[in-house]
Amino acid sequence: MMNGQELATAKHYGANIIVIVVNNSMFGTIPMHQEREYPIRIVATELQNSDFVALAEAYGAHAEYATAIVQFAEAFQRAQAASKPALIEIHINPDIILPNTTITAIRAAAK
C-alpha cells in the first residue's frame, strides 16, 4: 500500500516490471513483534486492502490473481508475455507470518 504509484512510473517509462503482491491483509512483521512481546494485544495492524489487481489495471498494467501455485506459474508466464508492467496478487493466510512459524505459535510461546 506504500508504493503502488510505481506502476504508473513503470508504465510511463516502458519498464515492463513484474510486481508480486503477497497479500496477508496486515502489516505482517508488526503483529509478529506485538504477539511476541504483548500476546493478544495487537494494535492497528489489520488492513482493509485495496484491490491491487484493479489498481494495477487502472495504471494500465497487466494484472491478475493467483490463488494456487499452479495458477502462479501460468500467471507469471502471462505477465512476462504482456509487454507492459504486470502485477500478480497472491492472498495468503494472515496467520502464516514466516515460512517456519505462525502468529498462533508466536502467541503460544509468548504466554
C-alpha positions as CSV (number, residue, x, y, z in Angstrom):
1,M,0.0,0.0,0.0
2,M,3.0,2.3,0.2
3,N,4.3,2.1,-3.4
4,G,1.5,1.4,-5.9
5,Q,2.3,4.5,-7.9
6,E,5.5,2.9,-9.2
7,L,3.3,1.0,-11.6
8,A,2.3,4.4,-13.2
9,T,6.0,5.3,-13.4
10,A,6.9,1.9,-14.9
11,K,4.1,2.3,-17.5
12,H,5.2,5.8,-18.4
13,Y,8.8,4.8,-19.0
14,G,8.1,1.4,-20.6
15,A,9.7,-0.6,-17.8
16,N,8.0,-4.0,-18.0
17,I,8.5,-5.0,-14.4
18,I,6.5,-7.8,-12.7
19,V,5.3,-7.0,-9.2
20,I,4.2,-9.8,-7.0
21,V,2.0,-8.8,-4.1
22,V,1.8,-11.4,-1.3
23,N,-1.3,-10.1,0.4
24,N,-1.8,-11.1,4.0
25,S,-4.1,-8.2,4.8
26,M,-1.9,-6.8,7.5
27,F,1.4,-5.2,8.3
28,G,2.8,-8.7,9.0
29,T,6.0,-8.2,11.0
30,I,4.4,-5.7,13.3
31,P,1.8,-8.1,14.8
32,M,4.5,-10.7,15.0
33,H,6.5,-8.5,17.3
34,Q,3.4,-7.4,19.2
35,E,2.4,-11.0,19.8
36,R,5.9,-11.9,20.9
37,E,6.1,-9.1,23.4
38,Y,2.4,-8.5,24.3
39,P,0.3,-11.6,23.4
40,I,-3.2,-11.0,22.1
41,R,-2.8,-7.2,22.3
42,I,-2.4,-6.4,18.6
43,V,-3.0,-2.7,17.7
44,A,-3.6,-1.1,14.3
45,T,-2.1,-3.7,12.0
46,E,-5.1,-5.3,10.2
47,L,-5.7,-3.6,6.9
48,Q,-8.6,-3.2,4.6
49,N,-6.6,-3.5,1.4
50,S,-7.4,-2.2,-1.9
51,D,-8.0,-4.5,-4.9
52,F,-4.4,-4.5,-6.1
53,V,-5.4,-6.1,-9.4
54,A,-7.9,-3.3,-10.1
55,L,-5.3,-0.7,-9.1
56,A,-2.7,-2.1,-11.4
57,E,-5.2,-2.2,-14.3
58,A,-6.1,1.4,-13.6
59,Y,-2.4,2.3,-14.1
60,G,-2.5,0.4,-17.4
61,A,-0.7,-2.7,-16.2
62,H,-1.5,-6.4,-16.9
63,A,-2.8,-7.8,-13.6
64,E,-4.3,-10.9,-12.2
65,Y,-4.8,-13.0,-9.1
66,A,-3.1,-16.3,-8.3
67,T,-4.8,-18.5,-5.7
68,A,-2.8,-21.7,-6.2
69,I,0.8,-22.5,-7.1
70,V,-0.2,-23.8,-10.5
71,Q,-2.0,-20.6,-11.2
72,F,1.0,-18.6,-10.2
73,A,3.3,-20.3,-12.8
74,E,0.7,-19.6,-15.5
75,A,0.1,-16.0,-14.4
76,F,3.9,-15.4,-14.3
77,Q,4.2,-16.6,-17.9
78,R,1.3,-14.3,-19.0
79,A,2.9,-11.4,-17.1
80,Q,6.2,-12.0,-18.9
81,A,4.4,-12.0,-22.3
82,A,2.3,-8.9,-21.6
83,S,4.8,-6.4,-22.9
84,K,3.9,-3.9,-20.2
85,P,4.2,-3.7,-16.4
86,A,2.4,-6.5,-14.6
87,L,1.2,-7.4,-11.2
88,I,0.2,-10.8,-9.7
89,E,-1.6,-10.7,-6.4
90,I,-1.5,-13.7,-4.1
91,H,-3.6,-13.9,-1.0
92,I,-2.2,-15.9,1.9
93,N,-3.4,-16.8,5.4
94,P,-2.5,-14.0,7.7
95,D,-1.6,-16.5,10.5
96,I,1.4,-17.7,8.4
97,I,3.9,-15.0,9.3
98,L,7.2,-16.7,8.4
99,P,8.0,-19.8,6.4
100,N,8.6,-21.7,9.6
101,T,6.0,-20.2,12.1
102,T,2.6,-18.7,12.6
103,I,1.2,-15.9,14.7
104,T,-0.7,-18.5,16.7
105,A,2.6,-20.3,17.5
106,I,4.3,-17.0,18.5
107,R,1.4,-16.1,20.7
108,A,1.5,-19.5,22.4
109,A,5.3,-19.3,23.0
110,A,4.9,-15.8,24.5
111,K,2.3,-16.8,27.1
